[in-house]
Amino acid sequence: MLAADRSLLEVNLRQSAIKLREKELNLFTENFNSMATQAAVLAGFTTTCLIEITIPSNCHYYITTALHISGAVSICANIACVSLATMVSIWGSGKALRGRDGSMDEAVDGMMQERDLIFSTFAIGLCGNLCTVMAGMFVFLYPLFSQLCAIVVSHDSGFVMV
């Protein structure tokens, strides 16, 4: 009787641990999907900005260069974020559901390892997007107004990175 109780207790403990890891897996998947969606939107905004913008002929070379470089960085980082988040979500869910015993732990641990890279690419993409906005302000606004707007964007981007 004691052995049966011990065996039942061990099974219940394993089930509880798997349920907890499943919640972690779902949290990672939801977070990565949300981040991928936002990164795709930001990449779209930046792409539209670079396609639709008409740069005046009297615009300074450094401002134009800053606009194009920050736009390229934003698009590349955001697309990398979308790709990484999608691949990790698919890989993690598939491994957790179809893997051998212990695969739930491996999947969640693997997703946790990739989390920093996905967050970093999202942050770089967002910063690139904000830099594109700043460079665009310097293209179209008078210098005083563009400097004031740059201060506002710089101040707001500090809150983003915290």
Secondary structure, 3 states (H helix, E strand, C coil): CHHHHHHHHHHHHHHHHHHHHHHHHHHHHHHHHHHHHHHHHHHHHHHHHHHHCCCCCCCCHHHHHHHHHHHHHHHHHHHHHHHHHHHHHHHHHHHHHHCCCCHHHHHHHHHHHHHHHHHHHHHHHHHHHHHHHHHHHHHHCCHHHHHHHHHHHHHHHHHHHC
